Amino acid sequence: MASSQAATASSADEALEMLEQTQPRALVTELRLPGTGGAELIHRVRHVRPSTFIVALATSEGADTRQAREAGCDVILHVPC
C-alpha cells in the first residue's frame, strides 16, 4: 500500500504555495477563507493541478457553493455551522 501524507494550510495563499512544491491527489477546503476565497482557490488548483480531487466544505447552499461548482469542485459537503 502506498503511503499518504496530509498537510494543512491556514489560508488559500499558503495552500497555493504548497501546491508549487507538491502534487496532491486531493484537496479539502472550506469555502469561506480569509483573503483569497475557497472558490478562487479551487479555480487556481484546477488550473495548476487539474487531476487533483477537490472537496469543499460549506455551511449552506448559496453563492459560495455555486461558485465552487463553477470553479471545478468535485464534491461539496454541507457541514453544520
C-alpha positions in Angstrom: 0.0 0.0 0.0 1.3 3.5 -0.9 1.9 5.8 2.0 0.0 9.1 2.2 0.7 12.3 3.9 -1.6 15.2 4.9 -0.6 18.8 5.1 -2.5 21.8 6.4 -2.5 25.5 5.3 -4.0 28.4 7.2 -5.0 30.3 4.1 -5.6 29.8 0.4 -2.4 31.7 -0.4 -0.4 29.3 1.8 -2.1 26.3 0.1 -1.2 27.6 -3.3 2.4 28.0 -2.2 2.4 24.4 -1.1 1.0 23.2 -4.4 4.1 24.6 -6.1 6.1 22.0 -4.2 3.8 19.0 -4.1 1.4 17.1 -6.3 -1.6 16.3 -4.0 -4.1 13.7 -5.0 -6.8 15.5 -3.1 -7.6 18.9 -1.5 -10.2 19.6 1.2 -11.0 23.2 1.7 -13.6 25.4 3.3 -15.3 27.8 1.0 -15.1 30.8 3.4 -11.4 31.5 3.8 -9.6 34.7 4.8 -8.1 36.6 1.9 -8.4 34.5 -1.3 -11.7 32.7 -1.0 -12.3 29.0 -1.4 -13.8 29.2 -4.9 -10.8 31.1 -6.1 -8.5 28.5 -4.5 -10.4 25.8 -6.3 -10.2 27.6 -9.6 -6.4 28.0 -9.3 -5.9 24.4 -8.2 -7.8 23.2 -11.2 -5.6 25.4 -13.4 -2.3 24.2 -11.9 -3.2 20.6 -10.9 -6.2 19.5 -13.0 -6.2 15.9 -11.7 -6.5 16.9 -8.0 -9.7 15.7 -6.4 -11.3 18.7 -4.7 -13.7 18.6 -1.8 -15.2 21.8 -0.4 -16.9 22.3 2.9 -19.9 24.6 3.1 -22.3 25.6 5.8 -25.2 26.3 3.4 -26.2 26.3 -0.2 -25.7 29.7 -1.9 -23.4 31.8 -3.9 -20.3 30.2 -2.5 -21.3 26.7 -3.4 -22.4 27.8 -6.9 -19.0 29.5 -7.4 -17.2 26.4 -6.2 -19.1 24.2 -8.6 -18.3 26.6 -11.5 -14.6 26.6 -10.4 -14.5 22.8 -10.8 -15.1 21.4 -7.3 -15.7 17.6 -7.4 -17.7 17.3 -4.1 -19.4 19.8 -1.8 -20.0 18.6 1.8 -22.5 20.6 3.8 -21.4 20.8 7.4 -23.0 22.4 10.5 -22.0 26.0 11.4 
